[in-house]
Amino acid sequence: MSASARQDLLVEEYGLIDDPRERFQIIVETAGGGAATLLETERTEENLVPGCVSKVWLAVRPQAGGSVEVVIESESPALAGVAALFCRVYSGSSPAEIVSTAPDFIERLGIDRFLTPTRARGLKRLREMLVERARALEDAAG
């Protein structure tokens, strides 16, 4: 399944909740359940997303067949929930697909309405760092 199709599925699943505030609360409370966690060796300064008020770490793990696993952890429950959705959308994708697929689920689910400007900047920086890591993997693959 493509990243775009995974986004559509997320929007379909969470879109069943009509009230945007309730939807956001459910994302925060449940999205991270069962998500992969960072290894202690991945909790490094290099994996820390700059520009976030709370600590957010990003690891991009190459997988067999050219896909990657995206693992994000945050000390903030709100960001952890949204980060888990990033992981669901992008894990299993190729680096090229990560680069070309914008996280439009944030707007489509109305998540952006409930983010402080600081958290919104943090998510933007998270996306930028994810794209940088994906491009580096593309370059390394030749």
SULCOR-V791697 format. One record per residue. N is the residue number from 1. RES is the residue in one small letter. PHI is phi in whole degrees, 0 to 359 (999 if undefined). PSI is psi in degrees with one decimal (999 if undefined). OMEGA is omega as a letter, one per 40 degrees, with the letter a starting at -180 (none if undefined). Layout:
n:N res:RES phi:PHI psi:PSI omega:OMEGA
n:N res:RES phi:PHI psi:PSI omega:OMEGA
This chain:
n:1 res:m phi:999 psi:137.3 omega:a
n:2 res:s phi:283 psi:163.0 omega:i
n:3 res:a phi:299 psi:-38.8 omega:i
n:4 res:s phi:297 psi:-42.6 omega:i
n:5 res:a phi:293 psi:-37.1 omega:i
n:6 res:r phi:295 psi:-37.0 omega:i
n:7 res:q phi:297 psi:-45.6 omega:i
n:8 res:d phi:301 psi:-39.9 omega:i
n:9 res:l phi:296 psi:-43.4 omega:i
n:10 res:l phi:301 psi:-46.4 omega:a
n:11 res:v phi:298 psi:-39.9 omega:i
n:12 res:e phi:295 psi:-46.2 omega:a
n:13 res:e phi:297 psi:-55.2 omega:a
n:14 res:y phi:282 psi:-21.7 omega:i
n:15 res:g phi:292 psi:-14.7 omega:i
n:16 res:l phi:295 psi:-19.8 omega:i
n:17 res:i phi:270 psi:110.3 omega:a
n:18 res:d phi:293 psi:-41.8 omega:a
n:19 res:d phi:283 psi:117.1 omega:a
n:20 res:p phi:301 psi:-37.5 omega:a
n:21 res:r phi:293 psi:-43.5 omega:i
n:22 res:e phi:296 psi:-40.5 omega:i
n:23 res:r phi:301 psi:-47.1 omega:a
n:24 res:f phi:298 psi:-43.5 omega:i
n:25 res:q phi:299 psi:-41.1 omega:i
n:26 res:i phi:293 psi:-38.4 omega:i
n:27 res:i phi:300 psi:-47.0 omega:a
n:28 res:v phi:299 psi:-41.5 omega:a
n:29 res:e phi:281 psi:-29.3 omega:a
n:30 res:t phi:238 psi:-20.2 omega:a
n:31 res:a phi:299 psi:-33.4 omega:a
n:32 res:g phi:280 psi:-7.6 omega:a
n:33 res:g phi:300 psi:124.0 omega:i
n:34 res:g phi:82 psi:1.7 omega:a
n:35 res:a phi:289 psi:150.7 omega:i
n:36 res:a phi:296 psi:150.4 omega:i
n:37 res:t phi:246 psi:158.4 omega:i
n:38 res:l phi:289 psi:145.5 omega:i
n:39 res:l phi:282 psi:153.3 omega:i
n:40 res:e phi:304 psi:-34.3 omega:a
n:41 res:t phi:290 psi:-13.5 omega:i
n:42 res:e phi:266 psi:-9.2 omega:i
n:43 res:r phi:276 psi:71.7 omega:a
n:44 res:t phi:241 psi:165.1 omega:i
n:45 res:e phi:301 psi:-38.0 omega:a
n:46 res:e phi:298 psi:-31.8 omega:a
n:47 res:n phi:267 psi:-2.8 omega:i
n:48 res:l phi:283 psi:128.6 omega:a
n:49 res:v phi:281 psi:118.2 omega:a
n:50 res:p phi:287 psi:152.1 omega:i
n:51 res:g phi:90 psi:1.1 omega:i
n:52 res:c phi:262 psi:140.3 omega:i
n:53 res:v phi:292 psi:-48.9 omega:i
n:54 res:s phi:269 psi:160.7 omega:a
n:55 res:k phi:288 psi:130.3 omega:i
n:56 res:v phi:226 psi:127.8 omega:i
n:57 res:w phi:247 psi:144.7 omega:i
n:58 res:l phi:232 psi:127.6 omega:i
n:59 res:a phi:234 psi:136.0 omega:i
n:60 res:v phi:241 psi:112.2 omega:a
n:61 res:r phi:255 psi:116.6 omega:i
n:62 res:p phi:297 psi:141.5 omega:i
n:63 res:q phi:239 psi:167.1 omega:i
n:64 res:a phi:299 psi:144.8 omega:i
n:65 res:g phi:84 psi:4.7 omega:i
n:66 res:g phi:91 psi:-0.7 omega:i
n:67 res:s phi:272 psi:173.8 omega:i
n:68 res:v phi:229 psi:156.4 omega:i
n:69 res:e phi:254 psi:129.8 omega:i
n:70 res:v phi:254 psi:125.5 omega:i
n:71 res:v phi:235 psi:126.0 omega:a
n:72 res:i phi:228 psi:134.3 omega:i
n:73 res:e phi:230 psi:146.6 omega:i
n:74 res:s phi:220 psi:148.5 omega:i
n:75 res:e phi:283 psi:-19.6 omega:a
n:76 res:s phi:272 psi:124.4 omega:i
n:77 res:p phi:302 psi:-39.6 omega:a
n:78 res:a phi:296 psi:-47.6 omega:i
n:79 res:l phi:291 psi:-33.8 omega:i
n:80 res:a phi:298 psi:-40.7 omega:i
n:81 res:g phi:296 psi:-46.4 omega:i
n:82 res:v phi:292 psi:-38.3 omega:i
n:83 res:a phi:298 psi:-36.8 omega:i
n:84 res:a phi:298 psi:-34.2 omega:i
n:85 res:l phi:291 psi:-39.2 omega:i
n:86 res:f phi:305 psi:-46.2 omega:a
n:87 res:c phi:298 psi:-42.2 omega:i
n:88 res:r phi:296 psi:-38.7 omega:a
n:89 res:v phi:288 psi:-46.3 omega:a
n:90 res:y phi:265 psi:-24.5 omega:i
n:91 res:s phi:296 psi:134.7 omega:a
n:92 res:g phi:94 psi:-3.3 omega:i
n:93 res:s phi:268 psi:159.7 omega:i
n:94 res:s phi:280 psi:159.2 omega:i
n:95 res:p phi:305 psi:-39.8 omega:i
n:96 res:a phi:297 psi:-39.3 omega:i
n:97 res:e phi:293 psi:-37.2 omega:i
n:98 res:i phi:299 psi:-46.1 omega:a
n:99 res:v phi:298 psi:-40.2 omega:a
n:100 res:s phi:271 psi:-6.6 omega:a
n:101 res:t phi:248 psi:104.0 omega:i
n:102 res:a phi:288 psi:148.0 omega:a
n:103 res:p phi:281 psi:69.8 omega:a
n:104 res:d phi:285 psi:-8.6 omega:i
n:105 res:f phi:299 psi:-26.1 omega:a
n:106 res:i phi:298 psi:-46.6 omega:i
n:107 res:e phi:284 psi:-42.1 omega:a
n:108 res:r phi:298 psi:-31.5 omega:i
n:109 res:l phi:268 psi:-4.1 omega:i
n:110 res:g phi:76 psi:15.5 omega:a
n:111 res:i phi:299 psi:-37.3 omega:a
n:112 res:d phi:301 psi:-26.0 omega:i
n:113 res:r phi:291 psi:-20.3 omega:a
n:114 res:f phi:250 psi:10.4 omega:i
n:115 res:l phi:259 psi:135.1 omega:i
n:116 res:t phi:293 psi:159.5 omega:i
n:117 res:p phi:305 psi:-35.8 omega:i
n:118 res:t phi:294 psi:-43.6 omega:i
n:119 res:r phi:292 psi:-37.5 omega:i
n:120 res:a phi:297 psi:-41.3 omega:i
n:121 res:r phi:295 psi:-38.8 omega:i
n:122 res:g phi:298 psi:-41.8 omega:i
n:123 res:l phi:294 psi:-37.6 omega:i
n:124 res:k phi:297 psi:-43.3 omega:i
n:125 res:r phi:293 psi:-37.1 omega:i
n:126 res:l phi:301 psi:-47.3 omega:i
n:127 res:r phi:299 psi:-44.5 omega:i
n:128 res:e phi:300 psi:-43.1 omega:a
n:129 res:m phi:293 psi:-38.5 omega:i
n:130 res:l phi:298 psi:-44.0 omega:i
n:131 res:v phi:295 psi:-41.9 omega:i
n:132 res:e phi:301 psi:-45.3 omega:a
n:133 res:r phi:294 psi:-40.6 omega:i
n:134 res:a phi:296 psi:-42.8 omega:i
n:135 res:r phi:296 psi:-38.7 omega:i
n:136 res:a phi:296 psi:-38.4 omega:i
n:137 res:l phi:293 psi:-39.1 omega:i
n:138 res:e phi:299 psi:-45.6 omega:a
n:139 res:d phi:296 psi:-40.1 omega:a
n:140 res:a phi:293 psi:-31.9 omega:i
n:141 res:a phi:284 psi:-17.4 omega:i
n:142 res:g phi:87 psi:999 omega:none
